[in-house]
Amino acid sequence: MMGRANHPPHLFCVDDTASRIEVTMDASAGFASFQGHKYLNLETFRKNGQGVRTPVWFAAEPASGVPQTLYVYSTADSGKAKRIRNNPRVRVASCDMRGNLRGDWIEARAEIVTGDAAQHGMGLLNKKYIPWKQLLDFFSSFSRHARVVFAIRPA
């Protein structure tokens, strides 16, 4: 039996609203679902409550076992940095490089870290994304934009 437009029935959505249904995972499950993934969809929130989603690189700590903290970096004047300064509530989900979700949303809190914590987070990112991160670091050294590191923990 063939469905709409001669496609097998399992390849189309019967209800248009079903494609917009989102699942939020309990934060107590932690960040175990991020193991083995390269990209994280980071949703930060504007002052009016509207979410803004951005696929980003991340590094987890500890690197083995269930991660307790995720590290992400960005420029200090980016929209996500401004939104996190205003509201530390974020949601995270594993995704592909284009931001297509590969896992459930997890409620979390983000903070901008400095000093040793920021260096540690950048070190983890450098190790995970070798040689691409180093290449980006080289080109960003010509930029005037400062960088910040976010530490993300389950809410």
N, C-alpha and C positions, 0 to 999 in steps of 0.2 A: 504494500500500500504506500502511495506517495502522498506527501503533504503539499503545502502551498508551493507553487512554482516548480513542481516536479522534484522537490527535495524530500529525502526521507523525513518522516515525522519528527524525529529527534533533533533536527537541525533548525527548527524555527521556534519562536516564542509564541505561545498561544495568547498570552495576556501581555499587552504592551507595558504594563506597570511592573511586570516581573523582572524586566531588565534593569530596573532602578532599585530593586530591593538590596539593602546592604545589611551585612551581619556584623555586629560588634562583639568581639570576644571578651570574656571576663578578664580583667587585668591581673587577677590572681594566677592566671595561666602563665604570666610572665612573657618573656621574649623568646621562648623556645622555638617558636615558629619562624624566627629569622635566621636560624642556623642554615648555612649553605646558600644563602641568597646574597646577591650583589647590590640590589637596589631596595630602597625604602621609600614608600609614599608617605610624606610628612604633611599632615594637614594642620595648619595653624589657623587662628581665628582673628578676624577683624574686630574692631570695636563694636560693630553692629551684630556680631555673632556669626557672620557668614564665613564659612570655611574656605581656605585656599589650599589646594593640594599641589605638592611639588615632589617629583621623583628626585632622590638624592642618593649619593654614596653614603655608606655608614660602616662603622666598625663596632664590634661588640666586645664587651668585657664581662666575664672572662671569655677568651676566644674559644675555649672548649667547655662543654657543659652548658647549662642554661644561662644565657646572658642576663646580667642585672642592669647594665647600663649600655646604651647605644650612643656613639659619638658621631656627630655630623658637623661639617664646617660650611661656612658661607662668607660672603663679604659682609662687613659690619653694617653697611648701609642698605642691605637687601631688604625686601619686603618681609621675608620670613623672620629676619633678625628683629626688625621693628615690631612685628606682631608678637614675637616671643617676649620681648622686653615688656610689652603692654599686658600680655596674658600668657602665662606659662602652660595653660592647658593645650595639649596637642593630641592628635590621633595618629597612629602609625600602622602601616600594613606593608607586607612585602609586595613588591611589584616588579615589572620589567622596566627597561630603560625609558620607556615611553609613559610610564605611570599606570599601566594596566594592572589592576590588582591581581595578586597571586595568593593572597591570604586574607584573613579577617582583620578588621580594624581593632586596635587595642588602644584604650584610653591611657594617656601618659602625661607626664609633666616634663617640660624642657627648661633648662636654665643655661645661660651663657656662662661658661667657665673661663678662668684666666690662670696665668701662672703655670705651675706644675701640672695641674689638671688639663689645661689646654694643650700643653706640650705632649702629655701622655696620649690624649685623644688623637692629636695629629700624628704621633708615632704609630699608633694602631692603624690609622687610615693609610699612612705611607706603606706600612708592611702589607696590608691587604690589597692595595691597588698598585703595587709595583709593576711596571715602570710608569704607568699612566699618571699617577698622582705626582710623581717627581717631574714629569714633563710639564704638567699644568703649573706646578710650583715655580718652575723656571720661567715660564712666560708671565706668570702673575707677579714675579719679582720686578717687572717693568711697569706694573700698575701702581697707582696711588691708593688703591682701595685696601684698607686694613681688613683682616680676616677675624672671624670669631668662631669659636668651637662651642657647640651645644652638647650638653649631656642630657640624655633622655632616659627617664626611669618610669616604670609602670606607676600609674596613679593609685 
